Amino acid sequence: MSTRVLGVDPGLTRCGIGIVDVAPNRRATLVHYGVIRTSPDMSIDARLLAIGEGIDAAIVEHAPTAMAVERVFAQQNLSTVMGTAQASGLALYSAAKHGIPIGMHTPSEVKASVTGYGNAEKKQVQQMVARILGLAELPQPADAADALALALCHAWGGLVPVGARPHGSRTPVSAPTSGNLTPAQQAWRNAEQAGVASPRNTRTGRFGK
């Protein structure tokens, strides 16, 4: 039986929504993706209402059995953090209201899960999401692709990023070998061999807004 996961990439101006069905063999199928947009000209309460209603509508229409939300962390731009945190809270509230279990994942976890590299750039995440889901075109905008990546990461059980130190361990996680790659990591390795830009030629980035 497939698991249907709703991924939410929270943001006040653009809140990414992505829904996938993932079978027990980890094969993923696209259900829906999009972005809930609000204008900076709107009052904050109106913006939050629009985002909350958009998330609720996605839940009612597609009936996900789990939700994955990007974990908010501090950065220099306080106003961006506040907006992201507010949108994240709305997603968590909607999940609780509908009785949907949630998981929270860092950008590095998500990137490592779908590309095999925790510092992959946004374009590479889009490429791998399209490849995993068998899409003819890259999912646009990037916020929607990030939401789909969140859903995939959660459905596959998440992944500790390469170089990270698991809780209680002093030993960083090493790069996976060909014998224990996830389907996404194997697809990424195949893409590299086919001529797609290597994820190691990248700069560190997060799922921005």
BAFI-94068 format. One line per 4 residues: for each residue y, x, z of C-alpha. Coordinates in nm, 3 decimals. Last residue first. Layout:
% BAFI-94068
Y/X/Z | ...
This chain:
% BAFI-94068
3.214/1.249/-0.031 | 2.995/1.555/0.000 | 2.620/1.591/0.030 | 2.632/1.944/0.159
2.672/2.278/-0.013 | 2.552/2.637/0.003 | 2.597/2.823/-0.322 | 2.330/2.842/-0.586
2.124/3.087/-0.790 | 1.816/3.031/-0.575 | 1.774/2.682/-0.713 | 1.684/2.833/-1.051
1.844/2.661/-1.349 | 1.595/2.455/-1.550 | 1.407/2.667/-1.807 | 1.056/2.528/-1.814
0.943/2.770/-1.544 | 1.216/2.642/-1.317 | 1.114/2.285/-1.393 | 0.753/2.362/-1.301
0.869/2.505/-0.970 | 1.079/2.194/-0.916 | 0.782/1.969/-0.994 | 0.572/2.167/-0.745
0.842/2.125/-0.483 | 0.864/1.753/-0.554 | 0.487/1.704/-0.531 | 0.491/1.888/-0.197
0.382/2.249/-0.214 | 0.090/2.362/-0.002 | -0.123/2.578/-0.233 | 0.169/2.704/-0.441
0.310/2.873/-0.133 | 0.589/2.733/0.076 | 0.886/2.957/0.166 | 0.877/3.074/0.525
0.989/2.877/0.828 | 1.175/3.098/1.072 | 0.980/3.230/1.373 | 1.139/3.202/1.715
0.975/2.866/1.783 | 1.051/2.600/2.044 | 1.205/2.358/1.792 | 1.135/2.474/1.438
1.346/2.766/1.318 | 1.502/2.714/0.975 | 1.455/2.967/0.696 | 1.296/2.716/0.457
1.395/2.363/0.551 | 1.174/2.155/0.783 | 1.040/1.874/0.566 | 1.061/1.499/0.587
0.764/1.261/0.608 | 0.724/1.199/0.237 | 0.885/0.857/0.268 | 1.176/1.006/0.459
1.246/1.275/0.201 | 1.212/1.024/-0.082 | 1.461/0.784/0.079 | 1.707/1.065/0.145
1.674/1.183/-0.216 | 1.748/0.830/-0.335 | 2.062/0.826/-0.119 | 2.167/1.164/-0.256
2.123/1.034/-0.610 | 2.346/0.737/-0.524 | 2.614/0.969/-0.384 | 2.589/1.184/-0.698
2.717/0.899/-0.912 | 2.503/0.855/-1.109 | 2.126/0.894/-1.133 | 2.047/1.160/-1.393
1.913/1.009/-1.714 | 1.567/0.926/-1.854 | 1.433/0.857/-1.506 | 1.076/0.951/-1.417
1.126/0.906/-1.043 | 1.040/1.267/-0.955 | 1.228/1.404/-1.255 | 1.542/1.200/-1.191
1.537/1.297/-0.822 | 1.485/1.659/-0.925 | 1.780/1.666/-1.161 | 2.009/1.485/-0.917
1.920/1.732/-0.640 | 1.988/2.016/-0.883 | 2.328/1.871/-0.966 | 2.412/1.843/-0.595
2.344/2.209/-0.526 | 2.030/2.338/-0.357 | 2.077/2.501/-0.015 | 1.755/2.379/0.149
1.529/2.480/-0.140 | 1.198/2.309/-0.228 | 1.384/2.062/-0.448 | 1.305/1.719/-0.298
1.210/1.812/0.058 | 1.432/2.118/0.085 | 1.736/1.919/-0.027 | 1.660/1.642/0.221
1.606/1.875/0.514 | 1.921/2.070/0.429 | 2.126/1.748/0.410 | 2.010/1.654/0.760
1.772/1.364/0.809 | 1.782/1.048/1.018 | 1.490/0.806/1.027 | 1.503/0.431/1.075
1.265/0.147/1.159 | 1.376/-0.190/1.015 | 1.407/-0.484/1.254 | 1.674/-0.660/1.046
1.949/-0.624/1.307 | 1.834/-0.271/1.392 | 1.855/-0.162/1.027 | 2.196/-0.324/0.985
2.327/-0.149/1.298 | 2.196/0.188/1.181 | 2.364/0.142/0.843 | 2.691/0.037/1.009
2.678/0.340/1.234 | 2.638/0.567/0.932 | 2.947/0.411/0.774 | 3.148/0.487/1.090
3.009/0.841/1.110 | 3.100/0.910/0.748 | 3.453/0.779/0.801 | 3.497/0.985/1.117
3.358/1.300/0.957 | 3.593/1.263/0.662 | 3.894/1.221/0.895 | 3.786/1.528/1.095
3.783/1.762/0.795 | 3.659/2.085/0.955 | 3.295/1.984/0.988 | 3.082/1.816/1.251
2.743/1.664/1.170 | 2.627/1.324/1.050 | 2.254/1.276/0.990 | 2.197/1.118/0.650
2.026/0.781/0.685 | 1.669/0.683/0.597 | 1.556/0.320/0.627 | 1.207/0.174/0.645
1.020/-0.139/0.532 | 1.273/-0.227/0.263 | 1.324/-0.596/0.179 | 1.493/-0.563/-0.166
1.745/-0.848/-0.172 | 1.803/-0.891/0.202 | 1.822/-0.518/0.270 | 2.053/-0.450/-0.024
2.279/-0.738/0.084 | 2.294/-0.604/0.439 | 2.402/-0.262/0.312 | 2.675/-0.421/0.100
2.791/-0.646/0.384 | 2.826/-0.347/0.615 | 3.016/-0.151/0.353 | 3.254/-0.437/0.280
3.313/-0.504/0.651 | 3.383/-0.134/0.711 | 3.645/-0.132/0.439 | 3.806/-0.453/0.566
3.825/-0.311/0.919 | 3.978/0.012/0.792 | 4.251/-0.170/0.601 | 4.227/-0.135/0.224
4.441/0.112/0.031 | 4.176/0.381/0.081 | 3.961/0.168/-0.152 | 3.600/0.080/-0.080
3.292/0.152/-0.288 | 2.927/0.062/-0.221 | 2.724/0.285/-0.451 | 2.409/0.217/-0.649
2.032/0.252/-0.658 | 1.734/0.023/-0.701 | 1.354/0.014/-0.708 | 1.259/0.357/-0.843
0.894/0.452/-0.814 | 0.747/0.739/-0.612 | 0.397/0.887/-0.619 | 0.325/1.018/-0.271
-0.054/0.949/-0.294 | -0.003/0.672/-0.035 | 0.247/0.508/-0.275 | 0.623/0.544/-0.245
0.857/0.260/-0.341 | 1.218/0.369/-0.370 | 1.559/0.236/-0.270 | 1.891/0.420/-0.301
2.233/0.328/-0.164 | 2.530/0.566/-0.160 | 2.839/0.482/0.042 | 3.153/0.582/-0.145
3.499/0.558/0.014 | 3.382/0.536/0.376 | 3.071/0.744/0.334 | 2.708/0.718/0.437
2.421/0.832/0.211 | 2.183/0.546/0.282 | 1.819/0.561/0.172 | 1.618/0.239/0.170
1.244/0.302/0.184 | 0.966/0.084/0.047 | 0.620/0.207/0.149 | 0.341/0.137/-0.097
0.000/0.000/0.000
